[in-house]
Amino acid sequence: MLVATLTCSIGLAVLAYWAGTAVRGGAGSLPQHVTEPPTTVAVRHERLVESVDASGSITLPAGTPVTPLSPQLSAPGAQPVITGFPWHVGSRAHDGDVLVEVAGQPIFLLAGETPAYRDLQIGDAGKDVAELQAALIAAGFAVSDPEGIYGVSTAAAVAALYRAHGYAAPLSNTPAAGGGSSGSERRRDKPRARSERAAMVPVWSVVYVGSLPATVSALHVAIGQRLDGGSPLLDLSSGGPIADVTVEPALAETLRRGMTVWLTGSEGGPRVRGRIERVISSSSGSSSSGSEESGSSGAKEASGSQAGSKVIIAFPVNAAGLRVGVSVNASIIRVSSHHAVLVVPISAVQIGADGGEYLSVRHNGTSRRVAVRQGVSAAGNVAVTPQPGEVLRAGEEVVIPD
């Protein structure tokens, strides 16, 4: 009985040893003659996009100060006190708007490069008259006088400008054929004398700025203050609001002017499409926009912004939810295929002995080689296009080499 038991134990031990050597790697592993299937992933058909997320706020580019002359008030005892100032930061200013009201009298904002330097009335001529006429036409008032000649039509347009804002135009103190400046800027062939007085433009009643419409970027006065000549009333920026966001310096090196950005304001609203206008390096303050900087290139540095490189983003004026002062999230599209493409992991692309790129497509336990060329890559994936004569479909499984 003892011998039988001993023989059985030895037999079991031998059997256990044989089983251990026949199974590779111990329990749970495949037998040595069975090959593990390769790792595969499905080919996807999608738009390949890589974005950089950033946050910041909506602000305004640095503006140009607008400074009127001291008004010459005709009412006895009138003081140059501001009685009307219809602006706030972010307001849009247009040709013919009232810049400020002083003692009940308007000062108009007009587009032009030459500052006003004299009163204008019927009979006057010169480049400043032509500038006035162009501004009146831009504001929607018809002028039929010859360019640079202040005639009856120009006077009527001036009167209409005042009337449109609820004011009476000042009138010249001399008949139509007289008064005004002398010299080369006065018409040599003066118009026929008229007995009635016509609308004139006092030198202090208009302020010319280089470009309109423009956006109010800062205010310097308020109703009730005195208007002192030489002091700015407000700043005007030729550009609209911008998004000023911050990104890590290393990421900023990959960003370029013109890249698409999707903006979402903290107050909600739809996503708004914008574009990078300028990238400012945190180390040197230099900009990637170079000599092509636009009006928003002078953007003010946002106070208290976090460390990093600044990205200035332009977007449509009056975009919903993106008013000045609002916090904003930006998704900067760094790489995009622009349309749906065949996408695989970069690690799936193999190099053949001939140096050509290919994918190993797996189907029913067999593999076939598909020659491809690579396109844009993002986030570890790459767009691939089959070479002529090759076939690759979305959903097919491609091998990820070990």
C-alpha positions as CSV (number, residue, x, y, z in Angstrom):
1,M,0.0,0.0,0.0
2,L,2.8,2.4,0.8
3,V,4.6,1.6,-2.5
4,A,1.4,2.3,-4.5
5,T,0.9,5.7,-2.7
6,L,4.5,6.7,-3.3
7,T,4.3,5.8,-7.0
8,C,1.1,7.8,-7.5
9,S,2.7,10.9,-5.8
10,I,5.8,10.7,-8.1
11,G,3.5,10.4,-11.1
12,L,1.6,13.5,-10.2
13,A,4.8,15.5,-9.6
14,V,6.1,14.5,-13.0
15,L,2.8,15.5,-14.6
16,A,2.9,18.9,-12.9
17,Y,6.4,19.5,-14.0
18,W,5.5,18.7,-17.7
19,A,2.5,21.1,-17.5
20,G,4.7,23.9,-16.1
21,T,7.2,23.6,-18.9
22,A,4.6,23.4,-21.6
23,V,2.9,26.7,-20.7
24,R,5.0,29.9,-21.4
25,G,5.3,32.3,-18.6
26,G,3.2,30.4,-16.1
27,A,-0.6,30.6,-15.4
28,G,-2.6,32.8,-17.8
29,S,-0.1,32.9,-20.6
30,L,-0.5,31.5,-24.1
31,P,1.2,28.2,-25.1
32,Q,4.6,28.7,-26.8
33,H,3.2,27.8,-30.2
34,V,0.4,30.4,-30.1
35,T,1.2,34.0,-31.3
36,E,-0.4,37.0,-29.5
37,P,-2.5,39.1,-32.0
38,P,-0.9,42.6,-32.8
39,T,-2.3,45.7,-31.3
40,T,-4.6,47.5,-33.8
41,V,-6.6,50.7,-34.0
42,A,-9.4,51.8,-36.3
43,V,-8.8,54.3,-39.1
44,R,-10.9,57.4,-38.4
45,H,-12.5,59.9,-40.9
46,E,-12.6,63.3,-39.1
47,R,-11.2,66.8,-39.1
48,L,-7.8,66.8,-37.5
49,V,-7.5,69.8,-35.1
50,E,-5.1,70.8,-32.4
51,S,-5.9,73.8,-30.3
52,V,-4.3,75.9,-27.5
53,D,-6.6,77.0,-24.7
54,A,-6.1,80.5,-23.1
55,S,-8.0,83.0,-21.0
56,G,-8.1,86.8,-20.7
57,S,-10.4,89.7,-21.2
58,I,-12.0,92.0,-23.7
59,T,-10.3,95.3,-23.9
60,L,-9.6,98.1,-26.3
61,P,-6.5,99.1,-28.3
62,A,-4.7,102.2,-27.1
63,G,-6.4,105.3,-28.4
64,T,-5.5,108.8,-29.6
65,P,-6.5,111.7,-27.4
66,V,-9.2,114.0,-28.8
67,T,-8.7,117.6,-27.7
68,P,-11.0,120.5,-28.8
69,L,-10.2,124.2,-28.8
70,S,-11.6,126.5,-26.1
71,P,-15.1,127.5,-27.2
72,Q,-15.9,131.2,-27.9
73,L,-19.3,131.5,-26.3
74,S,-21.6,134.3,-27.5
75,A,-24.2,134.2,-24.7
76,P,-23.5,136.9,-22.1
77,G,-21.9,135.4,-19.0
78,A,-21.8,131.9,-20.4
79,Q,-19.1,129.7,-18.9
80,P,-17.4,126.8,-20.7
81,V,-19.1,124.1,-18.7
82,I,-19.7,120.6,-20.1
83,T,-23.5,120.2,-20.4
84,G,-23.6,117.1,-22.6
85,F,-21.1,114.2,-23.0
86,P,-22.9,111.1,-24.4
87,W,-20.0,108.6,-24.3
88,H,-18.9,105.6,-22.5
89,V,-15.9,103.3,-23.0
90,G,-16.7,101.1,-26.0
91,S,-19.0,103.6,-27.7
92,R,-18.7,103.9,-31.5
93,A,-18.1,107.4,-32.8
94,H,-19.1,108.3,-36.4
95,D,-18.8,111.3,-38.7
96,G,-21.0,114.2,-37.5
97,D,-21.5,112.9,-34.0
98,V,-21.6,115.5,-31.2
99,L,-18.3,115.2,-29.4
100,V,-19.3,117.3,-26.4
101,E,-21.9,120.0,-25.6
102,V,-20.5,123.1,-23.9
103,A,-22.9,125.7,-22.4
104,G,-25.6,124.3,-24.6
105,Q,-23.5,124.5,-27.8
106,P,-22.3,121.4,-29.7
107,I,-18.7,120.5,-30.8
108,F,-18.9,118.1,-33.7
109,L,-16.6,115.2,-34.5
110,L,-15.5,114.9,-38.1
111,A,-13.1,112.8,-40.1
112,G,-10.1,114.6,-41.5
113,E,-6.3,115.1,-41.2
114,T,-6.0,118.9,-41.0
115,P,-7.1,120.5,-37.7
116,A,-9.5,123.4,-37.9
117,Y,-7.7,126.7,-37.8
118,R,-10.2,129.4,-38.8
119,D,-13.9,130.1,-39.0
120,L,-15.5,129.0,-42.2
121,Q,-18.4,130.7,-44.0
122,I,-19.8,131.5,-47.4
123,G,-17.0,132.8,-49.7
124,D,-14.2,130.9,-48.1
125,A,-12.1,128.5,-50.1
126,G,-9.2,126.1,-49.5
127,K,-8.3,122.6,-48.4
128,D,-10.0,123.0,-45.1
129,V,-13.3,123.7,-46.8
130,A,-12.8,120.6,-49.0
131,E,-12.2,118.6,-45.8
132,L,-15.3,120.0,-44.2
133,Q,-17.4,119.1,-47.3
134,A,-16.0,115.6,-47.4
135,A,-16.9,115.1,-43.7
136,L,-20.4,116.5,-44.3
137,I,-21.0,114.1,-47.2
138,A,-19.6,111.2,-45.1
139,A,-22.1,112.1,-42.4
140,G,-25.0,111.9,-44.9
141,F,-25.5,115.6,-45.9
142,A,-25.4,116.5,-49.6
143,V,-23.0,119.1,-50.9
144,S,-23.2,120.3,-54.5
145,D,-20.7,123.3,-54.3
146,P,-17.4,122.9,-56.1
147,E,-14.8,121.1,-54.0
148,G,-13.1,123.5,-51.7
149,I,-15.6,126.3,-52.1
150,Y,-17.9,127.2,-49.2
151,G,-21.1,128.1,-51.0
152,V,-24.8,128.0,-50.4
153,S,-25.0,124.2,-50.6
154,T,-22.2,123.8,-48.0
155,A,-23.9,126.3,-45.7
156,A,-27.1,124.4,-46.1
157,A,-25.4,121.1,-45.2
158,V,-23.9,122.7,-42.1
159,A,-27.3,124.0,-41.0
160,A,-28.7,120.4,-41.6
161,L,-26.0,118.9,-39.4
162,Y,-26.9,121.2,-36.5
163,R,-30.6,120.7,-37.0
164,A,-30.2,116.9,-37.1
165,H,-28.9,117.1,-33.5
166,G,-31.5,119.6,-32.3
167,Y,-29.3,122.8,-32.5
168,A,-29.5,126.0,-34.4
169,A,-26.5,126.7,-36.6
170,P,-24.5,129.8,-35.9
171,L,-24.9,132.4,-38.6
172,S,-22.2,134.6,-40.2
173,N,-22.3,138.3,-39.3
174,T,-21.6,139.5,-42.8
175,P,-23.4,139.2,-46.1
176,A,-22.6,136.1,-48.2
177,A,-20.0,138.0,-50.3
178,G,-18.0,139.5,-47.5
179,G,-16.3,138.5,-44.2
180,G,-14.0,135.6,-43.5
181,S,-10.3,135.1,-44.2
182,S,-8.4,137.0,-46.8
183,G,-5.6,136.0,-49.1
184,S,-5.1,133.0,-51.4
185,E,-7.7,130.9,-49.4
186,R,-10.5,133.4,-50.2
187,R,-12.2,133.0,-53.6
188,R,-11.0,135.5,-56.2
189,D,-14.3,135.3,-58.0
190,K,-16.5,135.9,-54.9
191,P,-20.1,134.9,-55.2
192,R,-22.9,137.4,-55.7
193,A,-23.7,139.3,-52.5
194,R,-26.6,138.0,-50.5
195,S,-28.6,139.9,-48.0
196,E,-29.4,136.9,-45.7
197,R,-27.0,135.4,-43.3
198,A,-26.0,131.8,-43.7
199,A,-24.7,128.9,-41.5
200,M,-21.1,129.1,-40.6
201,V,-18.6,126.9,-38.8
202,P,-16.8,128.5,-35.9
203,V,-13.2,127.2,-35.6
204,W,-13.9,125.7,-32.1
205,S,-17.1,123.9,-33.1
206,V,-15.4,121.0,-35.0
207,V,-12.7,118.5,-34.1
208,Y,-11.1,116.4,-36.9
209,V,-9.8,112.9,-36.3
210,G,-7.9,110.8,-38.7
211,S,-10.3,107.9,-39.1
212,L,-14.0,107.3,-38.4
213,P,-15.8,105.3,-37.2
214,A,-13.7,104.8,-34.1
215,T,-14.2,103.4,-30.6
216,V,-14.0,105.3,-27.4
217,S,-11.2,103.7,-25.4
218,A,-10.9,106.1,-22.5
219,L,-12.8,109.1,-20.9
220,H,-11.1,112.1,-19.3
221,V,-14.0,114.5,-18.5
222,A,-17.6,114.4,-17.2
223,I,-20.7,116.5,-17.3
224,G,-20.3,119.6,-15.1
225,Q,-16.6,120.1,-15.5
226,R,-15.2,123.1,-17.3
227,L,-13.8,122.6,-20.7
228,D,-10.2,124.0,-20.7
229,G,-8.6,124.3,-24.1
230,G,-5.7,121.8,-24.5
231,S,-7.1,119.1,-22.3
232,P,-8.3,115.9,-23.9
233,L,-11.9,114.8,-23.6
234,L,-11.6,111.2,-24.6
235,D,-9.4,108.7,-26.5
236,L,-10.5,107.2,-29.8
237,S,-9.2,104.0,-31.2
238,S,-9.5,103.2,-34.9
239,G,-10.0,99.5,-34.1
240,G,-12.8,97.8,-32.3
241,P,-12.5,95.7,-29.0
242,I,-9.9,93.0,-28.9
243,A,-9.4,89.9,-26.8
244,D,-6.2,90.0,-24.8
245,V,-5.2,86.5,-23.6
246,T,-2.2,84.9,-22.1
247,V,-0.5,81.6,-23.1
248,E,2.6,79.8,-21.9
249,P,5.8,81.2,-23.7
250,A,6.6,77.8,-25.2
251,L,3.2,77.6,-26.8
252,A,3.3,81.2,-28.0
253,E,6.3,80.2,-30.2
254,T,4.0,78.0,-32.2
255,L,1.3,80.7,-32.8
256,R,1.2,83.0,-35.8
257,R,-0.8,86.0,-36.9
258,G,-3.9,85.1,-38.8
259,M,-4.6,81.8,-36.9
260,T,-8.3,81.1,-36.2
261,V,-9.5,81.6,-32.6
262,W,-12.9,80.7,-31.1
263,L,-13.9,83.0,-28.3
264,T,-16.5,82.5,-25.6
265,G,-17.4,85.3,-23.1
266,S,-18.0,84.7,-19.4
267,E,-21.5,86.1,-19.8
268,G,-22.4,83.3,-22.3
269,G,-23.6,83.7,-25.9
270,P,-22.5,81.9,-29.0
271,R,-18.9,81.2,-29.9
272,V,-17.3,84.0,-31.9
273,R,-14.7,83.5,-34.5
274,G,-11.6,85.7,-34.4
275,R,-8.0,85.7,-35.6
276,I,-4.7,86.3,-34.0
277,E,-3.6,89.9,-34.6
278,R,-0.4,89.9,-32.6
279,V,1.7,87.6,-30.4
280,I,3.9,89.4,-27.8
281,S,6.8,87.5,-26.4
282,S,6.9,87.6,-22.6
283,S,10.7,87.8,-22.6
284,S,11.4,90.5,-25.0
285,G,8.1,92.2,-25.6
286,S,8.6,91.6,-29.4
287,S,5.7,90.9,-31.7
288,S,5.3,88.2,-34.4
289,S,3.3,90.5,-36.5
290,G,6.3,92.6,-37.6
291,S,5.8,95.5,-39.9
292,E,2.3,94.3,-40.7
293,E,0.8,95.4,-37.3
294,S,-2.7,96.9,-37.6
295,G,-4.4,99.5,-35.5
296,S,-4.8,97.1,-32.6
297,S,-1.0,96.5,-32.4
298,G,-0.9,99.2,-29.7
299,A,-3.1,97.3,-27.4
300,K,-2.7,98.3,-23.8
301,E,-1.1,95.8,-21.4
302,A,-3.8,94.4,-19.2
303,S,-3.0,95.2,-15.6
304,G,-2.4,92.3,-13.4
305,S,-2.2,89.7,-16.2
306,Q,-0.6,86.4,-15.3
307,A,3.0,85.6,-16.4
308,G,3.3,84.4,-20.0
309,S,3.1,85.6,-23.5
310,K,0.3,87.8,-24.7
311,V,-1.9,87.1,-27.7
312,I,-4.0,89.9,-29.2
313,I,-7.1,88.6,-31.0
314,A,-9.3,90.6,-33.3
315,F,-13.0,89.7,-33.8
316,P,-16.1,91.3,-35.3
317,V,-17.4,94.5,-33.7
318,N,-20.5,94.1,-31.7
319,A,-20.1,90.4,-31.3
320,A,-22.7,89.0,-28.9
321,G,-21.4,88.6,-25.3
322,L,-18.0,90.2,-26.0
323,R,-18.2,93.6,-24.5
324,V,-15.3,95.5,-23.0
325,G,-14.4,94.2,-19.5
326,V,-15.8,90.7,-20.0
327,S,-13.6,87.7,-19.2
328,V,-13.1,85.4,-22.2
329,N,-11.9,81.9,-23.0
330,A,-10.1,81.4,-26.3
331,S,-9.5,78.2,-28.2
332,I,-6.6,78.9,-30.6
333,I,-6.6,76.5,-33.6
334,R,-2.9,75.8,-34.0
335,V,-3.2,73.0,-36.5
336,S,-6.2,72.1,-38.7
337,S,-6.8,69.8,-41.7
338,H,-9.7,72.2,-42.6
339,H,-11.8,69.2,-43.7
340,A,-12.4,65.6,-42.7
341,V,-9.4,63.3,-43.5
342,L,-8.3,59.7,-42.7
343,V,-6.6,59.8,-39.3
344,V,-4.3,57.3,-37.6
345,P,-1.9,57.4,-34.7
346,I,1.6,58.6,-35.8
347,S,3.0,55.3,-34.3
348,A,0.9,53.3,-36.9
349,V,3.0,54.7,-39.8
350,Q,5.9,52.4,-40.7
351,I,8.9,52.8,-42.9
352,G,9.6,50.2,-45.5
353,A,13.0,49.0,-46.8
354,D,12.6,51.4,-49.7
355,G,12.0,54.3,-47.4
356,G,8.4,54.6,-48.3
357,E,5.7,55.0,-45.6
358,Y,3.0,52.4,-45.2
359,L,0.3,51.1,-42.9
360,S,-0.3,47.4,-42.1
361,V,-4.0,46.8,-42.4
362,R,-5.3,43.8,-40.4
363,H,-8.4,41.8,-41.5
364,N,-9.5,38.3,-40.5
365,G,-6.1,37.4,-39.1
366,T,-4.1,38.6,-42.1
367,S,-2.3,41.8,-42.9
368,R,-1.9,43.8,-46.1
369,R,0.5,46.7,-46.7
370,V,-1.0,50.1,-47.8
371,A,1.4,52.7,-49.0
372,V,0.5,56.2,-47.7
373,R,1.8,59.7,-47.4
374,Q,1.5,61.8,-44.3
375,G,-0.3,65.1,-43.9
376,V,-0.8,67.4,-40.9
377,S,-0.3,66.0,-37.5
378,A,-1.8,67.0,-34.2
379,A,-2.0,65.5,-30.7
380,G,-0.2,62.3,-31.6
381,N,-2.3,61.7,-34.7
382,V,-1.6,62.2,-38.4
383,A,-3.6,62.6,-41.5
384,V,-2.8,59.9,-44.1
385,T,-3.6,59.7,-47.8
386,P,-3.3,56.4,-49.7
387,Q,-0.9,56.4,-52.6
388,P,-2.3,56.0,-56.1
389,G,-3.7,52.5,-56.6
390,E,-4.0,51.9,-52.8
391,V,-7.2,51.6,-50.8
392,L,-7.7,52.6,-47.2
393,R,-11.1,53.0,-45.6
394,A,-12.4,54.5,-42.3
395,G,-13.0,51.8,-39.8
396,E,-10.3,49.4,-41.0
397,E,-7.9,48.2,-38.4
398,V,-4.2,49.2,-38.7
399,V,-1.4,47.6,-36.7
400,I,0.6,49.5,-34.1
401,P,4.1,48.0,-34.2
402,D,5.7,46.8,-31.0
